[in-house]
């Protein structure tokens, strides 16, 4: 039992002795792996050479017959790692460039008793926020870089903070395909350099109450899709197109990010204006009734199927409840059956011509002189009259 308890202490003491063995190092030694390799290299007999790349690769060769042989072997081994072009930074224990003393190298991270509380506000994805939390647990000089495109990278256990920042940026930009959104360092040695958010606020309460959807929203966001939306983690939002297609985004760190990304993705994919329905569990959708009233046109109102030439049919109980009615309000058309909205569409009017879409199919109609009726140009050309 005592032996198990001593193991972590022994490992810690060994690590400290290793990193105290070489107080000054060549400028090209930038990370922990290169540092450990350099410590071992110093113990080798001449002739020897140490090679490293700007991206952090390193290798050495020792006990060669000549310095040229040592250089050739070190470069060949280092370049095989394929992390940038390697150069010789030390031969026979003498640096070819400058030397520097590592500061804060391998300094242990003290994890707060209650866990880490904040993360940079530039991190928009909850999975990336979790990776940032893992990054915080690393020792030594470190940096975390991120792009608003969602790409990130970090560098840890570096021999200087400048080296950590530089490598984090290089790694991040290498992965980043959105060149108009370059990466930037948002954390250096555990210190957030930008605005910050709380880990505790990046997810929606699983016990949150979701609203009952209006009938015109249920046309696009059916019960199955709505239940799936409720189960999604992180902050989320859902939007719909005039044709009834639904787009949603989830797993983001704030409601504002979720709304922005949903709106952007929906309109980018459909090339049309999208309407927000929900952000998290808040109903955003609002019918433009006030605008419709302020700008009421002659054709605005409810139109019902004309049964004046079918008196027997009109007299039958429940007939009107199964007949569709069409409501023109603002810039939208609603088709209703039995008081429930079954389709929503934008519409256009040119003269007396009315055009709209139902389930993606174009529909045309022509109004009467006073916009008190219209006839559909389809099927048996049903007539709709404006209700009183």
N, C-alpha and C positions, 0 to 999 in steps of 0.2 A: 504494500500500500504506500509506504513511504517512498519507494522507488518511483512509482507512477507520479507522485506529487513532485518529485525532483526533476523529472524529465523536462517539463516546460522551462524550469529555471536554468537547467544545464544548457538547453538549446538557446535560450536567450543570451546566456553568458558567452557561448561559442560565437553567436552571431555578432555580438558587440565586439568580441576580440578580433573577428575577421575584418569588420569594418573600421576598426581602429588601427589595423596593421599598416595601412598605406594612407597617411594623412593628406598627401598631395598626389594628384593624378593628372594625366594628360588631358587636355581640353576635350579630346574626342571621346573620352569615356563618359557616357551620358546616363547610363542606367545601371540598375543593380546587377543584372546578368553580366554586363561588360565589366563592372567593378570587381565582381567575384573572379572573373576570368583574369583580370589584371593582377589581382592579389596572387593567384597561382602562377601567373607568368613571371612575377618578380622573383619567385623562388627557383626559377629555372637557370641553368648554366648557359653561358654563351656558347655558340652564337644563337641569338634569339631575336624575334620581331613580333610586334603586336599590331594587328590591323583592326580598323573599325569603319563603319559607315555612318553617315548623318542620320540614317533611320534607326540606328541602334544595334545593328549587327556587329559582332566582334569575333576574333579568333586569334590564336597565337601559335608560334612554332618555336621550339627550344632545342638546345644541344645539337645544333647543326654545325657542319664543318666550316661553313663560311657564312658571313652576314647575308650575302646574296641568296644563298640557299634558304636561310631562315625567312627572308623577306618573301621569296617566291612561294614558299609553303604557307605562310600566314595569309597572304592575299588569296591564294587558290582556295583555301579552306573558308575564308570569310565571304568571298564572292559566291560560294555555293549556297549560302544561306538565302541569297536572293532578296536582300532588303537594302537596295541601294549599292552604289559603287563604293568599294572599300579602299581605304588608303592606309599607309603605314604611319602610326602615330608614336611608335617607340621602337628603338633598336638597341639591343644589348643594355637595356635599362636606362636609356637616355631618350627623353621625349623629343620628337622632331619638331614640335610646336611648343605652345605655352603649357604651363602647369596651373592647376587651381586647387583650392581646398574646398571639398564639398561642405555645404552648409545645410543643416537640417536633414541631411541624408539619412534615410531609414529611421527618422523620428517616429515613434509609435503614435498611432491615433488613439485618443481617449474617447471611447464611445459613451455618450451621455446615458445616465441610468434609465431615463425614460425613452431612449431611442432618439434618432435624429428627427428634428422638428420641421425643418424647412428645406425647400429645394428651389432652384432658380426658376423664375417665372417663364423663361424662354423654353423650358421643357413642357411640351404640350401633350405628350402621350404618357399614360400611367405606367406602361411597361418601361418606358425610358426613365421615368421617375424612380422605378424600382432598381434599374441598373445604376442610376446615380447613387442610390443608397448603398449599393455594393461597392461602388467606387470609393465612397467615404470611408469604408473600413480598411482601405489600404494604407500602408505606412509610407513614410518618406515624402519627398517632393512630388507633387502630383497636380494635374490640371485636367479639367473637363471642358470639352468644346462641343458646341451644338449649332445647327443651322435651323432656321424656321421651316425648312423643307422636311424636318424630322430626322435628319441624319445626325449622328453623334459619334464621338470617340474620346478616349481619355489616355493619359500617360501617367504611370505611377512608378514609384521607387526610382526616381530620377536623381542624378547627382547635383542638380541645381533646379531652381524653380523656373528659370528662363528656358532650360532644356525641356522641362515638362510642358510648358505652354507651347513651345515651338512644335514639339512632337504631336501634341494633342490636335493642334490646328492642321498640321500636315496630314495626319491620319484621317481627320474629319473631312477635309476638302478632297482627299483622294476618293472617298466614298460618295461624295456629294455630286449628283448630276445636275442640280439646279445652280448653275454658276452665278445666277443673279442673286442668290441667297447664300453668300459665303459664311463659313463657320466663324464663330467667335468664342473665346474662352469665357465661360460663365462661372467657373469656380477655380480657385488656385489655393492649394493646400487646405481645402476644407472651408475656405472663406468665399461666400457667394458674392460675385462682383456685379450682379444686376438686381433687379427687383426680385422678391422671393415670395413663395406661396407655402402654405402649410400642408404637410403630408396628410393630416387629418381631414382636410377639406377637398381632397382631390377625387373622392368617390361619393356617389349619391347614396343616401340612406336607403338600405334594402327594405326598410319598413315604410318607405314613403308611400303616400296615397296618390293614386293616379286618377285623373278626372274621367267622368263619363263623356264620351265623345259626341259632339253634335252629329246629326244624321248626315250632313253634307261632308263631314270629315270621314265618317265611317265608310262612305262610298269608296274612298281610296285606301284608307288605313283599316283594313278588315280586322276582325277579332284575332285571327291567327297571327297576323303581322304585328298587331298591337301587343299581344302577349309576349312575342319574341322581343319586341322593343323593350318591354318592361324588364326583361331578364338580363339585358345587356349591362355590362359593368362600366364604371367611370361615368363622366359627364357625357351626355348624348343629345342628339336632336334629330328631328325627322321633318322632311319637306316633301311637297308634291308638285307635280307639273299640271298645266291645264288639261293634259290628256289623261291624268290620273295615275301616272307613274310615281312611285314612292322611293325616296332616297334618304338614307340615314347614316350617321356617323356615331361611333361610340368609343369609349376608352380614352377620352381626353381629360385633361387635368382641370379645366374650368368650363362652366356653362357657356361663357363667351366664345371660347375656342370652338366648342361643339357647334354653336349656331353659325359661326363664321365658316367653318369647314363644310358643314352640310349645305349651306347656301351656295358656296363657291363650287363644290363638287357637282351639285345638282345642275347648276346653270352651265358649268363647263361641259358636262356630258350631254345635256339636252339642247343646248343653244337656245334656251327659252327662259322666261322669268319663272322662278319657283317661289312657292308660297310656304313659309314656315308653318308647321302644324303644332309641334311640341318641342320644348327645350327642357331636358330632364323630365320632370313630371308636371311642368307648367304648360297649360294650353295657350299657344300663341295665336292660333288661327282666329281671325275676326272678320266677319262679313262686313263689307263696306256700306252699311245701311245709312250712316249719316251722310256719306258722300252721295249715295244714291238719291237721298231725299233732297239734298242741296242742288243736285244737277238732274232732276227728274226730267226724263224725255217723254215724248208722246207714246213711245212704244213700251215704256216701263209698265210692269204689272203682271198679273197672273192670267194665263190663257188656258181654257179648258176645251176638251173635245166637243165639237158642235153636234148635239144629238137632236136638234130641232126637226130634222127630217126623219127621225127614228123615235116617234112618241112611245111606242110599245117598249122598246129597249130602254128608253129613258125612265119609264115608269117602274121598271123592275128594281126591287130592293138591292142595295149594295153595288149597283152598276158603277156609280160615280167613284166609289172607293177603289175600283180596279182600273179606272181610266187614267191615263197619264195626263198630268197638267204641266205646263211650262211657265217658269217664272223668269222674267227679264228684270234684273235689278243691277244698277251700276253698270259694270262692264262684264258681268257674268250671267250665264244662263243656268238655271237649275231645272232638272226634270224630276218631278215628284210623282209618286204613286202611293195613295193612301196616306198622304201627309209625310211620307219619308222621302228624302232626297236619294235618288238612284243614280244620278249623273250630274256632273258639274262641268261647264265648259265656258271658255271665252267666246264671244260672238262678234260678228261684224255686220254693219248695216250700210248699204250703199243704195241710196234712193229708197225704194220699197223692197229691196232685196235683203233677206236675212240669211246668214250662213253661220254654221257652227259645227262642232264635232260631237258625236256620241260614241264612246268606246273606240275612238280613233277613226271612225267613219264619218266622212263629210255629209252634212245635211243642209239642204237649201230650202228656202220658203219665200213666199211673196206676200206682203201686207196688203190689206185693203186701203182705201183712200185715207181713212182717218186713223189708221193703225189700231182699229178695233178688232181686227181679225187677221189671220194669215193662213195660207194653205201650203202644206208640205209638198215638195216636189219629189215624192217617193211613194211607192206602193199604190194604194187606192186614193192617194192625195187627200188625206184627212184635213178637215178644216178645224182651226182652233179659234175660239172667240174670247175676247177679253171679259173676265168675270167682273161683276159689279162690286 
